[in-house]
Amino acid sequence: MNLRTIRQRVPAFEVTEGAGVTVHRSIGTPALKHLDPFLMLDHFGSDNPDEYIAGFPEHPHRGFITFTYMLDGHMEHRDSMGNRGDLQAGGAQWMKAASGVIHSEMPKQTDGLMRGFQLWINLPARDKLSDPAYQEFSAAAIPEVAHEGARVRVLAGAFAGVRGAIEDPATDVLYLDVALAPGGRFDAPLADERNAFVYVFEGSARLAGETLPRHTLAVLGEGDEVQIEAGGDGARLILVAGRPIGEPVVQHGPFVMNTREEIEQAFADYRDGRLVRTRAAMTGH
């Protein structure tokens, strides 16, 4: 057993996205531009409708995947190909934008808490212009495991013999939502070839002898197992890992490709109405 240590601590900082929604961003910042294959992590959360009601109006994507996990509230997804979904509390959506999607994500509530995560996952060059696809699952479809005092929701990948609802074939993403009682401990095997991070969003946790307060991301170092212990108020966190792609990343706003020429082509396609090429298939329940 070789325990993972902390390679880098990244306190999230507030940025404004969409039509004015405030998010805490950790990956996709000057401190941590990318963590191959991950491009961005946003944690949004507010109980003030003025801060979220405007949502994320219509916007394009090409060349990567968005993985949205709703903790509280619910969000309507619509896109230019006619797909529509209502992502409710506890549900998750995996959207492969690939060759091109224009979509919107708008709150379906006028008061109460709206909280969740959006993770951007890169695609290898061979898949960047493939057909878009969706996987969307309700809270009831996401398995939950009680594991030595921890409550673990398995969104993607496998944990304790349980397979998550969402499949991510390109980078084999593991995505766990872990809740710990005060002083509780969580142990999990984590293959060394995967890049991985932990993000604490409730309470505090200790990992490799360091305390991680709320809104802190820890990039994990080499090893084959992770051990996390909750602080005095308990902890809730996400543990995410993925197989690195190892290719050049050229990003400009909502487009992520391998070369500057491909980015220029994406903007030209969007300007000329050619971004959306194929209607996406949608799976889930």
N, C-alpha and C positions, 0 to 999 in steps of 0.2 A: 504493500500500500504506500502510495506517494501522494500526500495531501497537497492540494492546490493552495498556493499562497496568493497574495494580492500583488499584481504587477503594477496597477495604477488605480488611484482613487479619483473619481470625477464627480464633484458636486454639481448637481443639475442647476441650471439657471433659467430664469423666465424669459421667454420670447413670445411674440404675438404672431399668430398664424391665422389663415382663413380670413374671415371678416372681422377679426378682432378677438379671437379666442386666445387666452393666455395658457401656455403650456410650459412644463419644466422639461428642458431638453438636456440630454447628457451625451449620447452619441450624435455626431453631426455638429460638434462645437469646435472652437479652436483648441480646446484641451484634448479632444478625442474626435478627430475628423471622421475616421472609419474604424471599424473592428471587423475585418473581413470574416464573413460575408455581410456584416451588418453596416448599414449606411446611416441610420438615424433612429433614435428612440425618443419619443415624446410621451410625457405623462401629463394628461390634462385632467383637471378636476376643480369644480366650483359648485357652490350651492346658490350662487348669485346669477339669476337668469341673464342679467345684463352682460355677463362675461362669457356666455356660451350660446345664447339664443340665435345669434347670427350664423353660427356654424361654419361650415367649410363649403361655400358655394362652388359651382361648376369649375373644375380645373383638370388639366391633362396630366397623364403619366406615360412614360415609356421606359422600358429596359430593366424593370425591377418588380418586386413584390411588396405590397403593403399587407401587414398583419395587424388587424385591429381587435382589441380585446376590451369589451365594455365591463366595467366593474359595477357601475350604478348608472341609472337612467337608460335611455334608448335613443338610437340614431337611425334615421332613414337613409339608405343608400339608393341612389338612382344613377344611371349612366346613359350615355348617348346611344347605346345599343338596345335599350328597352329593359334591361335588367333592373329589378327593384327588390329591396329587402329591408327589413326592420330589425336591426341588431339591438337586442335588449340586454338587460343586466345579466352578466355571466356568460354571454354569448361571444363568439369569435368569428371573424371573417378573414380569410386568406384570399387576396386578390392579386393574381398575376397579370400585371398591366402589359408586360412583354411588348408586342408591336405597337400597342397604343390603346388607351382608354381615356375618355373624358367623363368624369363623374362628379357627384356632389355627396356630401355627408352632412345632413341637417338634423338637429335635435327634434325629437317628437314629443317634447314636453315643454311646459312653460314655467315650471317651478321645480324645486327639489334639487338633489345632488346629481350632477353629471360628472362621471369619472371613468377614466380608462387609459389605455396605452395604444400608441401606434408605432410599430416597428417597421422599418424599411429593410428589406433583404435583397441583396444583389442577385442578379442572374448571370450565369456564364455567357460568353459571347455567342455560343451556339443557340441559346434560348432567347436572346434579347428581342428578336423579331418573330418569335413564335406566336401562336394564337393566344389571346387572353383567356383566363379561366378564373372561376370563383369557387371557393368552398366556404359555406356559411353554416354555422351550427349554433343551436340554442343552448342555454345553460344546461338543460336536461340531457343533452347529447354529449356533454364533456364529462369524462369519468373522473371520479374523486377517490383518492386512496387515503386511508388512515394509516400512517406509518410511524410507529414509535413516538407517538405524541404529536406528530405533525399532521396537518390536513393538507393534502397535495392534490391540486387539480391538474390533470395532464391534458394540456391543450394540444401539444404536438410532440412527436417522438414517443419514447417508451420509458416507463419508470415502474419499478417493483412488479414487473410482469404485466403491466397494463399499458395498452397502446392508446395514444391520444386520438382525438377525433380528426385532426387536420394532418394531412400528409404533405411534406415539402420535399419532393424528389431530388431537386438540384443540390441542396446543401444539407439535407437530413436534419432539419432544425429540431432541437429539443426546447420546449417551452413549458415551464412549470410555474404555477402559482402556489406558493408555500405559505401557510399560516401556522405560527408557532405560539403556544402559550408562554407566559413568563418563565424564563429559564429553560424552555424546551430546546431540543436539539434535533437537527436534520442532517442525515448523512446520505450521500448518493454517489454511485460510481459515475465517472465522467472521463471518457476516453481522451487521452492526451492530444490526439490529432485535431480535436475540436477547439476552436476559440470560444470562450465562454465569459459571461458576466453575471453578476448579481446586482439587482436594483431594489433597494429597500424603500417601501412607500408607506409603511405604518410602523411605529415603534422604532426599535433599533436592534442591531444584530452584531455578533462578534464572529469574525472569520480570520483564521490564521493569527490570532492574538490582537487584532485591530477591531475597534468599534466602528460600525457603520451606522450613522444616524439616518433619519428619514431624508429622502431625496438625494441619496448618495449611490452612485454606481461604482462597483468594484470590478475591474478587469482581472480575471483570474490568470495566474501563472501556470507553469507546467505542472503536470501531475495526473493522477488517474482517479482521484476521489475528492469530493468537497465535503467539508464539515462546517455547519453553521449553528450558532447558539443564539437564542433570543435574549434580549435584555429584560430588565425588570418589568416593562410594560408589554412584553410580548413583541412579536414582529410579524410583518407580512411583507413578502418580497417575491420578485420573479427571478427565476434562474433560467437563463437562455444560453444555448450553445449551438454551434453550427460548423460544418466543414468548410474551411476557407477555400475560395476559388483561385486566388493567386494570379489574377489578371489586372491590367491597368484599369483604373476607375476615373472616368471623366464625367463630372456631374455639373449640370447647370440647372438650378431650380428643380423642376419636376421631371427632368430627363437625366438618365444615368446610362452612359454608354462606355465604349472602350477607347474612342478617339474623338478629337475635336470635330472632325469632319462628320462623324455620326451625330453629334449634338446639333451641328448646323443643319443637317438633314431633318432631324426631328423638329426643329423650329420651323423649317420650310414646310414640312408636311402639315404641321398644326396650322400654320398661316393659310395654307392652300386647301384645307379641308381634307387632307389625305391621312391624318394620323390614325383614325379608326378604320381598320381594314376588315376585321372579322368580328362577328358577334361572339361574345364569350359564352361558353357553357357554364352553368351554375349547378353545383351539387351541395348537398347537406340536408340537415333537418334539425 
